[in-house]
Amino acid sequence: MAQFKKGTSGHPGGRKPGTQNKSTVIIKDLVTELVSKGMDQAIDKLNEIEDPEKYLNILSKFIQYVLPKHEIKDNSQPIELHFDKSLEGA
């Protein structure tokens, strides 16, 4: 079996580093199209949720796909949210 130097390829004319294979590109394009087509319906359904806690819970699940994840090192107590229903519509 041939030995190669670190950082060199046995197929120098191959794919450039960081280039995705065709299957990955096709799948990502398909998922993007499916999500784009369903986005209006998803927003409408999200706006129908009346319970603020449920709304924030669902929203937080979507945020992880949009915002980069950061490690937070904090020893403080968890934040408690209290919603006053009497302020709705104010």
ChimeraX attribute file (.defattr): number of C-alpha atoms within 10 A of each C-alpha:
attribute: neighborCount
match mode: 1-to-1
recipient: residues
	/A:1	3
	/A:2	4
	/A:3	6
	/A:4	9
	/A:5	7
	/A:6	6
	/A:7	5
	/A:8	8
	/A:9	10
	/A:10	10
	/A:11	7
	/A:12	8
	/A:13	7
	/A:14	8
	/A:15	10
	/A:16	8
	/A:17	6
	/A:18	6
	/A:19	8
	/A:20	11
	/A:21	9
	/A:22	9
	/A:23	9
	/A:24	10
	/A:25	11
	/A:26	12
	/A:27	11
	/A:28	12
	/A:29	12
	/A:30	12
	/A:31	11
	/A:32	11
	/A:33	12
	/A:34	11
	/A:35	12
	/A:36	12
	/A:37	11
	/A:38	10
	/A:39	12
	/A:40	11
	/A:41	11
	/A:42	13
	/A:43	10
	/A:44	10
	/A:45	10
	/A:46	15
	/A:47	10
	/A:48	10
	/A:49	13
	/A:50	9
	/A:51	10
	/A:52	13
	/A:53	13
	/A:54	12
	/A:55	14
	/A:56	13
	/A:57	10
	/A:58	13
	/A:59	12
	/A:60	11
	/A:61	10
	/A:62	11
	/A:63	11
	/A:64	10
	/A:65	9
	/A:66	8
	/A:67	8
	/A:68	7
	/A:69	9
	/A:70	6
	/A:71	5
	/A:72	6
	/A:73	6
	/A:74	7
	/A:75	6
	/A:76	6
	/A:77	6
	/A:78	7
	/A:79	6
	/A:80	5
	/A:81	8
	/A:82	8
	/A:83	10
	/A:84	7
	/A:85	9
	/A:86	7
	/A:87	7
	/A:88	7
	/A:89	5
	/A:90	4
